[in-house]
Amino acid sequence: MTLEEAKVSKKVFLSPTEFAPIVNMSPQTIRVYAEQAPSELIFPTMRAGTRTYIPRVLALRALGYEVEA
């Protein structure tokens, strides 16, 4: 997913696979950090079992982008 697509998306949460290109990280790196060192990430993540979710609006705002909820 591109940054522009993420800005206009109606999704509440993005997967690491969708968010990885925006932050230039691999999806697996996002998953590992979300599990083992979430404070090291500059954007919020949520874990539910083995699943990792990224709140779209909060994450984009954390990166400094203007996004409407």
BAFI-908465 format. One record per atom (N, C-alpha, C, O, CB): residue number from 0; atom name; x, y, z. Coordinates in Angstrom, 3 decimals, padded with zeros to 6 digits. Glycine has a CB too. Example, Ala and Ser with C-alpha at 12.3 -4.5 7.8 and 13.67 -1.06 7.14 Angstrom:
BEGIN
{pos: 0&site: N&c1: 013.190&c2: -005.690&c3: 007.800};
{pos: 0&site: CA&c1: 012.300&c2: -004.500&c3: 007.800};
{pos: 0&site: C&c1: 013.200&c2: -003.300&c3: 007.800};
{pos: 0&site: O&c1: 014.236&c2: -003.319&c3: 008.465};
{pos: 0&site: CB&c1: 011.308&c2: -004.473&c3: 009.046};
{pos: 1&site: N&c1: 012.850&c2: -002.250&c3: 007.080};
{pos: 1&site: CA&c1: 013.670&c2: -001.060&c3: 007.140};
{pos: 1&site: C&c1: 012.900&c2: 000.030&c3: 007.870};
{pos: 1&site: O&c1: 013.409&c2: 001.138&c3: 008.039};
{pos: 1&site: CB&c1: 014.084&c2: -000.598&c3: 005.725};
This chain:
BEGIN
{pos: 0&site: N&c1: 000.852&c2: -001.171&c3: 000.000};
{pos: 0&site: CA&c1: 000.000&c2: 000.000&c3: 000.000};
{pos: 0&site: C&c1: 000.897&c2: 001.233&c3: 000.000};
{pos: 0&site: O&c1: 001.894&c2: 001.286&c3: 000.721};
{pos: 0&site: CB&c1: -000.969&c2: -000.002&c3: 001.224};
{pos: 1&site: N&c1: 000.544&c2: 002.203&c3: -000.797};
{pos: 1&site: CA&c1: 001.312&c2: 003.441&c3: -000.828};
{pos: 1&site: C&c1: 000.818&c2: 004.386&c3: 000.266};
{pos: 1&site: O&c1: -000.236&c2: 004.173&c3: 000.864};
{pos: 1&site: CB&c1: 001.210&c2: 004.114&c3: -002.216};
{pos: 2&site: N&c1: 001.595&c2: 005.420&c3: 000.509};
{pos: 2&site: CA&c1: 001.213&c2: 006.410&c3: 001.501};
{pos: 2&site: C&c1: -000.108&c2: 007.069&c3: 001.122};
{pos: 2&site: O&c1: -000.977&c2: 007.245&c3: 001.976};
{pos: 2&site: CB&c1: 002.309&c2: 007.464&c3: 001.655};
{pos: 3&site: N&c1: -000.268&c2: 007.429&c3: -000.126};
{pos: 3&site: CA&c1: -001.500&c2: 008.080&c3: -000.577};
{pos: 3&site: C&c1: -002.706&c2: 007.152&c3: -000.411};
{pos: 3&site: O&c1: -003.781&c2: 007.601&c3: -000.014};
{pos: 3&site: CB&c1: -001.368&c2: 008.515&c3: -002.046};
{pos: 4&site: N&c1: -002.535&c2: 005.875&c3: -000.710};
{pos: 4&site: CA&c1: -003.612&c2: 004.904&c3: -000.519};
{pos: 4&site: C&c1: -003.973&c2: 004.776&c3: 000.956};
{pos: 4&site: O&c1: -005.150&c2: 004.691&c3: 001.305};
{pos: 4&site: CB&c1: -003.208&c2: 003.534&c3: -001.084};
{pos: 5&site: N&c1: -002.969&c2: 004.765&c3: 001.816};
{pos: 5&site: CA&c1: -003.211&c2: 004.647&c3: 003.255};
{pos: 5&site: C&c1: -003.938&c2: 005.877&c3: 003.784};
{pos: 5&site: O&c1: -004.800&c2: 005.758&c3: 004.654};
{pos: 5&site: CB&c1: -001.887&c2: 004.449&c3: 004.010};
{pos: 6&site: N&c1: -003.602&c2: 007.052&c3: 003.271};
{pos: 6&site: CA&c1: -004.250&c2: 008.284&c3: 003.732};
{pos: 6&site: C&c1: -005.742&c2: 008.298&c3: 003.434};
{pos: 6&site: O&c1: -006.525&c2: 008.798&c3: 004.242};
{pos: 6&site: CB&c1: -003.593&c2: 009.490&c3: 003.089};
{pos: 7&site: N&c1: -006.147&c2: 007.762&c3: 002.298};
{pos: 7&site: CA&c1: -007.561&c2: 007.809&c3: 001.906};
{pos: 7&site: C&c1: -008.316&c2: 006.517&c3: 002.227};
{pos: 7&site: O&c1: -009.528&c2: 006.441&c3: 002.022};
{pos: 7&site: CB&c1: -007.670&c2: 008.097&c3: 000.425};
{pos: 8&site: N&c1: -007.620&c2: 005.520&c3: 002.721};
{pos: 8&site: CA&c1: -008.249&c2: 004.247&c3: 003.045};
{pos: 8&site: C&c1: -009.296&c2: 004.427&c3: 004.148};
{pos: 8&site: O&c1: -009.179&c2: 005.321&c3: 004.986};
{pos: 8&site: CB&c1: -007.188&c2: 003.218&c3: 003.475};
{pos: 9&site: N&c1: -010.290&c2: 003.590&c3: 004.137};
{pos: 9&site: CA&c1: -011.313&c2: 003.595&c3: 005.185};
{pos: 9&site: C&c1: -011.043&c2: 002.526&c3: 006.249};
{pos: 9&site: O&c1: -011.807&c2: 002.394&c3: 007.205};
{pos: 9&site: CB&c1: -012.696&c2: 003.376&c3: 004.569};
{pos: 10&site: N&c1: -009.961&c2: 001.768&c3: 006.084};
{pos: 10&site: CA&c1: -009.621&c2: 000.725&c3: 007.041};
{pos: 10&site: C&c1: -009.239&c2: 001.338&c3: 008.389};
{pos: 10&site: O&c1: -008.591&c2: 002.383&c3: 008.441};
{pos: 10&site: CB&c1: -008.474&c2: -000.145&c3: 006.503};
{pos: 11&site: N&c1: -009.635&c2: 000.696&c3: 009.450};
{pos: 11&site: CA&c1: -009.261&c2: 001.136&c3: 010.787};
{pos: 11&site: C&c1: -007.843&c2: 000.659&c3: 011.106};
{pos: 11&site: O&c1: -007.041&c2: 001.407&c3: 011.665};
{pos: 11&site: CB&c1: -010.269&c2: 000.608&c3: 011.842};
{pos: 12&site: N&c1: -007.545&c2: -000.580&c3: 010.749};
{pos: 12&site: CA&c1: -006.230&c2: -001.167&c3: 011.000};
{pos: 12&site: C&c1: -005.581&c2: -001.584&c3: 009.694};
{pos: 12&site: O&c1: -006.259&c2: -001.984&c3: 008.747};
{pos: 12&site: CB&c1: -006.342&c2: -002.372&c3: 011.946};
{pos: 13&site: N&c1: -004.256&c2: -001.485&c3: 009.655};
{pos: 13&site: CA&c1: -003.478&c2: -001.993&c3: 008.530};
{pos: 13&site: C&c1: -002.639&c2: -003.166&c3: 009.018};
{pos: 13&site: O&c1: -002.268&c2: -003.235&c3: 010.189};
{pos: 13&site: CB&c1: -002.576&c2: -000.876&c3: 007.913};
{pos: 14&site: N&c1: -002.353&c2: -004.066&c3: 008.126};
{pos: 14&site: CA&c1: -001.475&c2: -005.186&c3: 008.458};
{pos: 14&site: C&c1: -000.021&c2: -004.733&c3: 008.278};
{pos: 14&site: O&c1: 000.238&c2: -003.739&c3: 007.601};
{pos: 14&site: CB&c1: -001.792&c2: -006.441&c3: 007.565};
{pos: 15&site: N&c1: 000.915&c2: -005.454&c3: 008.875};
{pos: 15&site: CA&c1: 002.320&c2: -005.127&c3: 008.639};
{pos: 15&site: C&c1: 002.684&c2: -005.173&c3: 007.147};
{pos: 15&site: O&c1: 003.519&c2: -004.388&c3: 006.696};
{pos: 15&site: CB&c1: 003.212&c2: -006.088&c3: 009.419};
{pos: 16&site: N&c1: 002.082&c2: -006.063&c3: 006.394};
{pos: 16&site: CA&c1: 002.350&c2: -006.156&c3: 004.962};
{pos: 16&site: C&c1: 001.891&c2: -004.891&c3: 004.237};
{pos: 16&site: O&c1: 002.561&c2: -004.428&c3: 003.314};
{pos: 16&site: CB&c1: 001.656&c2: -007.389&c3: 004.368};
{pos: 17&site: N&c1: 000.760&c2: -004.336&c3: 004.649};
{pos: 17&site: CA&c1: 000.260&c2: -003.114&c3: 004.025};
{pos: 17&site: C&c1: 001.071&c2: -001.886&c3: 004.451};
{pos: 17&site: O&c1: 001.282&c2: -000.973&c3: 003.652};
{pos: 17&site: CB&c1: -001.212&c2: -002.914&c3: 004.376};
{pos: 18&site: N&c1: 001.520&c2: -001.865&c3: 005.694};
{pos: 18&site: CA&c1: 002.189&c2: -000.690&c3: 006.238};
{pos: 18&site: C&c1: 003.691&c2: -000.669&c3: 005.954};
{pos: 18&site: O&c1: 004.294&c2: 000.404&c3: 005.948};
{pos: 18&site: CB&c1: 001.959&c2: -000.621&c3: 007.721};
{pos: 19&site: N&c1: 004.297&c2: -001.808&c3: 005.724};
{pos: 19&site: CA&c1: 005.751&c2: -001.908&c3: 005.548};
{pos: 19&site: C&c1: 006.312&c2: -000.991&c3: 004.457};
{pos: 19&site: O&c1: 007.332&c2: -000.346&c3: 004.700};
{pos: 19&site: CB&c1: 006.116&c2: -003.328&c3: 005.227};
{pos: 20&site: N&c1: 005.704&c2: -000.898&c3: 003.272};
{pos: 20&site: CA&c1: 006.272&c2: -000.016&c3: 002.255};
{pos: 20&site: C&c1: 006.273&c2: 001.463&c3: 002.658};
{pos: 20&site: O&c1: 007.115&c2: 002.231&c3: 002.194};
{pos: 20&site: CB&c1: 005.510&c2: -000.180&c3: 000.970};
{pos: 21&site: N&c1: 005.352&c2: 001.852&c3: 003.499};
{pos: 21&site: CA&c1: 005.250&c2: 003.251&c3: 003.928};
{pos: 21&site: C&c1: 006.436&c2: 003.628&c3: 004.813};
{pos: 21&site: O&c1: 006.941&c2: 004.748&c3: 004.730};
{pos: 21&site: CB&c1: 003.923&c2: 003.492&c3: 004.682};
{pos: 22&site: N&c1: 006.879&c2: 002.704&c3: 005.654};
{pos: 22&site: CA&c1: 007.980&c2: 002.978&c3: 006.579};
{pos: 22&site: C&c1: 009.295&c2: 002.340&c3: 006.140};
{pos: 22&site: O&c1: 010.287&c2: 002.382&c3: 006.868};
{pos: 22&site: CB&c1: 007.620&c2: 002.488&c3: 007.962};
{pos: 23&site: N&c1: 009.297&c2: 001.755&c3: 004.957};
{pos: 23&site: CA&c1: 010.499&c2: 001.141&c3: 004.391};
{pos: 23&site: C&c1: 011.107&c2: 000.090&c3: 005.324};
{pos: 23&site: O&c1: 012.315&c2: 000.067&c3: 005.562};
{pos: 23&site: CB&c1: 011.534&c2: 002.215&c3: 004.083};
{pos: 24&site: N&c1: 010.242&c2: -000.770&c3: 005.840};
{pos: 24&site: CA&c1: 010.657&c2: -001.884&c3: 006.691};
{pos: 24&site: C&c1: 010.031&c2: -003.155&c3: 006.131};
{pos: 24&site: O&c1: 009.068&c2: -003.097&c3: 005.367};
{pos: 24&site: CB&c1: 010.238&c2: -001.655&c3: 008.190};
{pos: 25&site: N&c1: 010.576&c2: -004.287&c3: 006.509};
{pos: 25&site: CA&c1: 009.937&c2: -005.536&c3: 006.106};
{pos: 25&site: C&c1: 008.766&c2: -005.820&c3: 007.050};
{pos: 25&site: O&c1: 008.804&c2: -005.433&c3: 008.218};
{pos: 25&site: CB&c1: 010.962&c2: -006.718&c3: 006.112};
{pos: 26&site: N&c1: 007.736&c2: -006.489&c3: 006.553};
{pos: 26&site: CA&c1: 006.610&c2: -006.834&c3: 007.422};
{pos: 26&site: C&c1: 007.039&c2: -007.662&c3: 008.631};
{pos: 26&site: O&c1: 006.516&c2: -007.479&c3: 009.730};
{pos: 26&site: CB&c1: 005.561&c2: -007.592&c3: 006.633};
{pos: 27&site: N&c1: 007.972&c2: -008.555&c3: 008.431};
{pos: 27&site: CA&c1: 008.422&c2: -009.405&c3: 009.536};
{pos: 27&site: C&c1: 009.137&c2: -008.587&c3: 010.606};
{pos: 27&site: O&c1: 008.998&c2: -008.871&c3: 011.796};
{pos: 27&site: CB&c1: 009.347&c2: -010.509&c3: 009.016};
{pos: 28&site: N&c1: 009.889&c2: -007.590&c3: 010.204};
{pos: 28&site: CA&c1: 010.556&c2: -006.727&c3: 011.178};
{pos: 28&site: C&c1: 009.529&c2: -005.993&c3: 012.031};
{pos: 28&site: O&c1: 009.700&c2: -005.869&c3: 013.244};
{pos: 28&site: CB&c1: 011.477&c2: -005.718&c3: 010.468};
{pos: 29&site: N&c1: 008.473&c2: -005.512&c3: 011.407};
{pos: 29&site: CA&c1: 007.403&c2: -004.842&c3: 012.156};
{pos: 29&site: C&c1: 006.781&c2: -005.814&c3: 013.154};
{pos: 29&site: O&c1: 006.551&c2: -005.453&c3: 014.309};
{pos: 29&site: CB&c1: 006.318&c2: -004.287&c3: 011.194};
{pos: 30&site: N&c1: 006.508&c2: -007.042&c3: 012.718};
{pos: 30&site: CA&c1: 005.906&c2: -008.046&c3: 013.612};
{pos: 30&site: C&c1: 006.814&c2: -008.340&c3: 014.807};
{pos: 30&site: O&c1: 006.351&c2: -008.402&c3: 015.946};
{pos: 30&site: CB&c1: 005.620&c2: -009.351&c3: 012.839};
{pos: 31&site: N&c1: 008.103&c2: -008.519&c3: 014.538};
{pos: 31&site: CA&c1: 009.054&c2: -008.850&c3: 015.603};
{pos: 31&site: C&c1: 009.158&c2: -007.707&c3: 016.606};
{pos: 31&site: O&c1: 009.101&c2: -007.936&c3: 017.814};
{pos: 31&site: CB&c1: 010.443&c2: -009.165&c3: 015.011};
{pos: 32&site: N&c1: 009.307&c2: -006.486&c3: 016.118};
{pos: 32&site: CA&c1: 009.372&c2: -005.337&c3: 017.021};
{pos: 32&site: C&c1: 008.078&c2: -005.176&c3: 017.807};
{pos: 32&site: O&c1: 008.118&c2: -004.885&c3: 019.002};
{pos: 32&site: CB&c1: 009.667&c2: -004.061&c3: 016.238};
{pos: 33&site: N&c1: 006.938&c2: -005.360&c3: 017.162};
{pos: 33&site: CA&c1: 005.652&c2: -005.227&c3: 017.852};
{pos: 33&site: C&c1: 005.541&c2: -006.230&c3: 018.994};
{pos: 33&site: O&c1: 004.933&c2: -005.943&c3: 020.025};
{pos: 33&site: CB&c1: 004.491&c2: -005.420&c3: 016.868};
{pos: 34&site: N&c1: 006.123&c2: -007.389&c3: 018.806};
{pos: 34&site: CA&c1: 006.068&c2: -008.423&c3: 019.844};
{pos: 34&site: C&c1: 007.133&c2: -008.228&c3: 020.916};
{pos: 34&site: O&c1: 006.843&c2: -008.333&c3: 022.108};
{pos: 34&site: CB&c1: 006.224&c2: -009.794&c3: 019.218};
{pos: 35&site: N&c1: 008.368&c2: -007.946&c3: 020.496};
{pos: 35&site: CA&c1: 009.486&c2: -007.966&c3: 021.433};
{pos: 35&site: C&c1: 009.917&c2: -006.597&c3: 021.952};
{pos: 35&site: O&c1: 010.442&c2: -006.500&c3: 023.061};
{pos: 35&site: CB&c1: 010.643&c2: -008.615&c3: 020.787};
{pos: 36&site: N&c1: 009.705&c2: -005.546&c3: 021.178};
{pos: 36&site: CA&c1: 010.167&c2: -004.217&c3: 021.597};
{pos: 36&site: C&c1: 009.278&c2: -003.121&c3: 021.012};
{pos: 36&site: O&c1: 009.750&c2: -002.298&c3: 020.227};
{pos: 36&site: CB&c1: 011.630&c2: -003.995&c3: 021.167};
{pos: 37&site: N&c1: 007.996&c2: -003.100&c3: 021.386};
{pos: 37&site: CA&c1: 007.084&c2: -002.128&c3: 020.787};
{pos: 37&site: C&c1: 007.484&c2: -000.673&c3: 021.033};
{pos: 37&site: O&c1: 007.155&c2: 000.197&c3: 020.226};
{pos: 37&site: CB&c1: 005.703&c2: -002.353&c3: 021.315};
{pos: 38&site: N&c1: 008.174&c2: -000.402&c3: 022.109};
{pos: 38&site: CA&c1: 008.575&c2: 000.979&c3: 022.398};
{pos: 38&site: C&c1: 009.639&c2: 001.487&c3: 021.427};
{pos: 38&site: O&c1: 009.876&c2: 002.692&c3: 021.348};
{pos: 38&site: CB&c1: 009.094&c2: 001.083&c3: 023.824};
{pos: 39&site: N&c1: 010.272&c2: 000.595&c3: 020.699};
{pos: 39&site: CA&c1: 011.285&c2: 000.981&c3: 019.716};
{pos: 39&site: C&c1: 010.666&c2: 001.489&c3: 018.411};
{pos: 39&site: O&c1: 011.343&c2: 002.138&c3: 017.614};
{pos: 39&site: CB&c1: 012.197&c2: -000.198&c3: 019.423};
{pos: 40&site: N&c1: 009.398&c2: 001.200&c3: 018.197};
{pos: 40&site: CA&c1: 008.713&c2: 001.667&c3: 016.992};
{pos: 40&site: C&c1: 008.172&c2: 003.072&c3: 017.236};
{pos: 40&site: O&c1: 007.751&c2: 003.392&c3: 018.347};
{pos: 40&site: CB&c1: 007.564&c2: 000.697&c3: 016.590};
{pos: 41&site: N&c1: 008.182&c2: 003.915&c3: 016.195};
{pos: 41&site: CA&c1: 007.668&c2: 005.275&c3: 016.368};
{pos: 41&site: C&c1: 006.173&c2: 005.360&c3: 016.078};
{pos: 41&site: O&c1: 005.574&c2: 006.429&c3: 016.197};
{pos: 41&site: CB&c1: 008.422&c2: 006.239&c3: 015.464};
{pos: 42&site: N&c1: 005.580&c2: 004.253&c3: 015.704};
{pos: 42&site: CA&c1: 004.147&c2: 004.195&c3: 015.449};
{pos: 42&site: C&c1: 003.533&c2: 003.112&c3: 016.327};
{pos: 42&site: O&c1: 004.211&c2: 002.150&c3: 016.688};
{pos: 42&site: CB&c1: 003.855&c2: 003.923&c3: 013.946};
{pos: 43&site: N&c1: 002.250&c2: 003.260&c3: 016.676};
{pos: 43&site: CA&c1: 001.613&c2: 002.282&c3: 017.567};
{pos: 43&site: C&c1: 001.277&c2: 000.979&c3: 016.845};
{pos: 43&site: O&c1: 001.001&c2: 000.963&c3: 015.646};
{pos: 43&site: CB&c1: 000.345&c2: 002.874&c3: 018.169};
{pos: 44&site: N&c1: 001.309&c2: -000.099&c3: 017.601};
{pos: 44&site: CA&c1: 000.890&c2: -001.407&c3: 017.092};
{pos: 44&site: C&c1: 000.028&c2: -002.073&c3: 018.156};
{pos: 44&site: O&c1: 000.068&c2: -001.713&c3: 019.332};
{pos: 44&site: CB&c1: 002.126&c2: -002.305&c3: 016.722};
{pos: 45&site: N&c1: -000.743&c2: -003.041&c3: 017.716};
{pos: 45&site: CA&c1: -001.555&c2: -003.838&c3: 018.643};
{pos: 45&site: C&c1: -001.327&c2: -005.301&c3: 018.300};
{pos: 45&site: O&c1: -001.171&c2: -005.669&c3: 017.136};
{pos: 45&site: CB&c1: -003.089&c2: -003.460&c3: 018.557};
{pos: 46&site: N&c1: -001.312&c2: -006.124&c3: 019.337};
{pos: 46&site: CA&c1: -001.153&c2: -007.561&c3: 019.128};
{pos: 46&site: C&c1: -002.384&c2: -008.269&c3: 019.665};
{pos: 46&site: O&c1: -002.891&c2: -007.932&c3: 020.735};
{pos: 46&site: CB&c1: 000.140&c2: -008.096&c3: 019.816};
{pos: 47&site: N&c1: -002.856&c2: -009.247&c3: 018.917};
{pos: 47&site: CA&c1: -003.957&c2: -010.113&c3: 019.347};
{pos: 47&site: C&c1: -003.529&c2: -011.529&c3: 019.008};
{pos: 47&site: O&c1: -003.628&c2: -011.964&c3: 017.860};
{pos: 47&site: CB&c1: -005.340&c2: -009.729&c3: 018.650};
{pos: 48&site: N&c1: -003.059&c2: -012.234&c3: 020.005};
{pos: 48&site: CA&c1: -002.498&c2: -013.558&c3: 019.749};
{pos: 48&site: C&c1: -001.224&c2: -013.400&c3: 018.941};
{pos: 48&site: O&c1: -000.292&c2: -012.715&c3: 019.362};
{pos: 48&site: CB&c1: -003.515&c2: -014.470&c3: 019.005};
{pos: 49&site: N&c1: -001.188&c2: -014.030&c3: 017.788};
{pos: 49&site: CA&c1: -000.015&c2: -013.908&c3: 016.924};
{pos: 49&site: C&c1: -000.187&c2: -012.832&c3: 015.857};
{pos: 49&site: O&c1: 000.726&c2: -012.595&c3: 015.066};
{pos: 49&site: CB&c1: 000.279&c2: -015.236&c3: 016.261};
{pos: 50&site: N&c1: -001.331&c2: -012.187&c3: 015.826};
{pos: 50&site: CA&c1: -001.621&c2: -011.167&c3: 014.812};
{pos: 50&site: C&c1: -001.134&c2: -009.789&c3: 015.263};
{pos: 50&site: O&c1: -001.211&c2: -009.441&c3: 016.441};
{pos: 50&site: CB&c1: -003.131&c2: -011.121&c3: 014.516};
{pos: 51&site: N&c1: -000.636&c2: -009.019&c3: 014.308};
{pos: 51&site: CA&c1: -000.202&c2: -007.654&c3: 014.564};
{pos: 51&site: C&c1: -001.079&c2: -006.716&c3: 013.759};
{pos: 51&site: O&c1: -001.299&c2: -006.926&c3: 012.566};
{pos: 51&site: CB&c1: 001.300&c2: -007.458&c3: 014.209};
{pos: 52&site: N&c1: -001.578&c2: -005.683&c3: 014.414};
{pos: 52&site: CA&c1: -002.424&c2: -004.684&c3: 013.767};
{pos: 52&site: C&c1: -001.814&c2: -003.302&c3: 013.985};
{pos: 52&site: O&c1: -001.247&c2: -003.020&c3: 015.041};
{pos: 52&site: CB&c1: -003.884&c2: -004.740&c3: 014.318};
{pos: 53&site: N&c1: -001.937&c2: -002.456&c3: 012.984};
{pos: 53&site: CA&c1: -001.426&c2: -001.097&c3: 013.070};
{pos: 53&site: C&c1: -002.598&c2: -000.145&c3: 012.883};
{pos: 53&site: O&c1: -003.200&c2: -000.118&c3: 011.810};
{pos: 53&site: CB&c1: -000.305&c2: -000.836&c3: 012.008};
{pos: 54&site: N&c1: -002.937&c2: 000.644&c3: 013.912};
{pos: 54&site: CA&c1: -004.029&c2: 001.603&c3: 013.766};
{pos: 54&site: C&c1: -003.648&c2: 002.652&c3: 012.714};
{pos: 54&site: O&c1: -002.725&c2: 003.438&c3: 012.926};
{pos: 54&site: CB&c1: -004.356&c2: 002.283&c3: 015.132};
{pos: 55&site: N&c1: -004.347&c2: 002.662&c3: 011.602};
{pos: 55&site: CA&c1: -003.987&c2: 003.469&c3: 010.440};
{pos: 55&site: C&c1: -003.828&c2: 004.949&c3: 010.776};
{pos: 55&site: O&c1: -002.772&c2: 005.529&c3: 010.520};
{pos: 55&site: CB&c1: -005.030&c2: 003.305&c3: 009.363};
{pos: 56&site: N&c1: -004.854&c2: 005.562&c3: 011.343};
{pos: 56&site: CA&c1: -004.823&c2: 007.006&c3: 011.591};
{pos: 56&site: C&c1: -003.727&c2: 007.357&c3: 012.604};
{pos: 56&site: O&c1: -002.955&c2: 008.288&c3: 012.376};
{pos: 56&site: CB&c1: -006.199&c2: 007.496&c3: 012.101};
{pos: 57&site: N&c1: -003.653&c2: 006.639&c3: 013.695};
{pos: 57&site: CA&c1: -002.650&c2: 006.934&c3: 014.723};
{pos: 57&site: C&c1: -001.234&c2: 006.750&c3: 014.193};
{pos: 57&site: O&c1: -000.350&c2: 007.551&c3: 014.499};
{pos: 57&site: CB&c1: -002.866&c2: 006.042&c3: 015.946};
{pos: 58&site: N&c1: -001.012&c2: 005.717&c3: 013.411};
{pos: 58&site: CA&c1: 000.324&c2: 005.451&c3: 012.874};
{pos: 58&site: C&c1: 000.745&c2: 006.532&c3: 011.884};
{pos: 58&site: O&c1: 001.882&c2: 007.001&c3: 011.920};
{pos: 58&site: CB&c1: 000.364&c2: 004.076&c3: 012.196};
{pos: 59&site: N&c1: -000.164&c2: 006.926&c3: 011.007};
{pos: 59&site: CA&c1: 000.181&c2: 007.967&c3: 010.043};
{pos: 59&site: C&c1: 000.408&c2: 009.305&c3: 010.729};
{pos: 59&site: O&c1: 001.297&c2: 010.059&c3: 010.333};
{pos: 59&site: CB&c1: -000.915&c2: 008.101&c3: 008.993};
{pos: 60&site: N&c1: -000.378&c2: 009.609&c3: 011.748};
{pos: 60&site: CA&c1: -000.160&c2: 010.844&c3: 012.510};
{pos: 60&site: C&c1: 001.181&c2: 010.798&c3: 013.247};
{pos: 60&site: O&c1: 001.874&c2: 011.812&c3: 013.341};
{pos: 60&site: CB&c1: -001.311&c2: 011.067&c3: 013.515};
{pos: 61&site: N&c1: 001.547&c2: 009.625&c3: 013.768};
{pos: 61&site: CA&c1: 002.831&c2: 009.479&c3: 014.445};
{pos: 61&site: C&c1: 003.998&c2: 009.728&c3: 013.497};
{pos: 61&site: O&c1: 005.073&c2: 010.155&c3: 013.917};
{pos: 61&site: CB&c1: 002.947&c2: 008.091&c3: 015.057};
{pos: 62&site: N&c1: 003.774&c2: 009.456&c3: 012.220};
{pos: 62&site: CA&c1: 004.808&c2: 009.708&c3: 011.208};
{pos: 62&site: C&c1: 004.772&c2: 011.148&c3: 010.718};
{pos: 62&site: O&c1: 005.615&c2: 011.549&c3: 009.917};
{pos: 62&site: CB&c1: 004.638&c2: 008.756&c3: 010.026};
{pos: 63&site: N&c1: 003.805&c2: 011.930&c3: 011.190};
{pos: 63&site: CA&c1: 003.741&c2: 013.341&c3: 010.835};
{pos: 63&site: C&c1: 002.835&c2: 013.697&c3: 009.684};
{pos: 63&site: O&c1: 002.918&c2: 014.805&c3: 009.154};
{pos: 63&site: CB&c1: 005.067&c2: 013.806&c3: 010.525};
{pos: 64&site: N&c1: 001.971&c2: 012.785&c3: 009.284};
{pos: 64&site: CA&c1: 001.052&c2: 013.039&c3: 008.165};
{pos: 64&site: C&c1: -000.307&c2: 013.467&c3: 008.689};
{pos: 64&site: O&c1: -000.768&c2: 012.999&c3: 009.730};
{pos: 64&site: CB&c1: 000.908&c2: 011.785&c3: 007.274};
{pos: 65&site: N&c1: -000.939&c2: 014.367&c3: 007.945};
{pos: 65&site: CA&c1: -002.296&c2: 014.814&c3: 008.266};
{pos: 65&site: C&c1: -003.279&c2: 013.775&c3: 007.720};
{pos: 65&site: O&c1: -003.276&c2: 013.475&c3: 006.526};
{pos: 65&site: CB&c1: -002.588&c2: 016.246&c3: 007.666};
{pos: 66&site: N&c1: -004.107&c2: 013.238&c3: 008.592};
{pos: 66&site: CA&c1: -005.093&c2: 012.220&c3: 008.184};
{pos: 66&site: C&c1: -006.388&c2: 012.500&c3: 008.902};
{pos: 66&site: O&c1: -006.393&c2: 012.775&c3: 010.102};
{pos: 66&site: CB&c1: -004.594&c2: 010.771&c3: 008.493};
{pos: 67&site: N&c1: -007.493&c2: 012.432&c3: 008.176};
{pos: 67&site: CA&c1: -008.789&c2: 012.576&c3: 008.792};
{pos: 67&site: C&c1: -009.275&c2: 011.207&c3: 009.259};
{pos: 67&site: O&c1: -009.103&c2: 010.208&c3: 008.561};
{pos: 67&site: CB&c1: -009.792&c2: 013.219&c3: 007.816};
{pos: 68&site: N&c1: -009.870&c2: 011.170&c3: 010.417};
{pos: 68&site: CA&c1: -010.323&c2: 009.905&c3: 010.989};
{pos: 68&site: C&c1: -011.530&c2: 009.353&c3: 010.256};
{pos: 68&site: O&c1: -012.037&c2: 008.290&c3: 010.614};
{pos: 68&site: CB&c1: -010.653&c2: 010.081&c3: 012.454};
